[in-house]
Amino acid sequence: MLARHTADHRKLLQRVMLQLRDEHRKEKSALSTPERLELVKRGDDDPGLVELYFQFGRYLLIASSRSGSLPANLQGIKL
């Protein structure tokens, strides 16, 4: 089931690539997401974290809006 899920999502996720310039990508990617968020709250710049959230949002939208199901935002649905 995991392999089917991965293959299905990979087709859609690979359509878009976002790469923001970040000189310190390797050092920051070794940190956990909460650690990276804390650094951003303190004013640090982390374009890699922006990329991560962009891709996570895309994943959630793909997972929640599939053919044959209701749209994720329910706009236009008449009950």
Secondary structure, 3 states (H helix, E strand, C coil): CHHHHHHHHHHHHCCCCCCCCCCCHHHHHCCCHHHHHHHHHCCCCCHHHHHHHHHHHHHHHHHHCCCCCCCCCCCCCCC
